[in-house]
Amino acid sequence: MNKYEVIIYWSEEDQSLVSEVPELAGCMADGRTYSQVMLNTEIAIREWIETARIIGRRVPRPKGRLAYA
């Protein structure tokens, strides 16, 4: 189960929902529906973590909700 914060927004350009995982640099996904974007986000998070481990990159612990100014 994902414990990283996920930000979801509508992309007019792509005509789809886009998600970003701020704690995992460059981790993004998209989908036409909320369910699809969340499923794709879970896959992207797993692949990001797997790749980071393979190349020796530190995997940050999920902090949950992030504070923005």
N, C-alpha and C positions, 0 to 999 in steps of 0.2 A: 504494500500500500504506500502510495506517495505521501510524504510528509513535507515536501518542499512547497513553498508558496508558488502558485500559478496565477499569472495575470492573463486574462482573456479579453480580447477586443475584436471588433468588427473591422475588417480591412475592405474598404470600398474598392480599392484597386484590384484586389484578388477575389472579391465577392465571396469571402469566406471568413470564418472565425480564425483568429490567430492566437496562439498561447505562447507565453514566454515564461521561463523559469529563471528568475533573476540570480539565484544563488549558483546556477550552473551556466557559466558564460557561454553564450551562443546556443543554448538549448531552447529550441522553438519547435512548434508543430502547427498544423492547420487542420481544418475540417469544415464541412458544410453545416453540421449540426453540433450542438453542445456535446452530445454523447460521442460523436466522432472525434471532435477536437480533444476531448479528455482521453479517449482511448489512444489516440496518436501521441498525446503528451506523455502518457505512461510509457509507451514504447520508446519515445525519444529520451526520457529520463533513464530508463534501463540501459539503452545503448550508450548514452553519454557516460554513465558510471562505468560500464564495461570497458569502453575505450580508454577512459582515464586510468583505470587500473592497469590495462595492458601497456600503456605508454609511461606509466609511473607518475602520473599526475595526482595530486592530492584531491580526494573527494570530500567536499565540505559536508559537515553534518547539517541536517535540516534545522533551520532556526524557527520554522513556522512563519507566522505573520511578521513581515518586515515593516519597519517604520519609515515613512517617507516624509520629508519636510515640504 
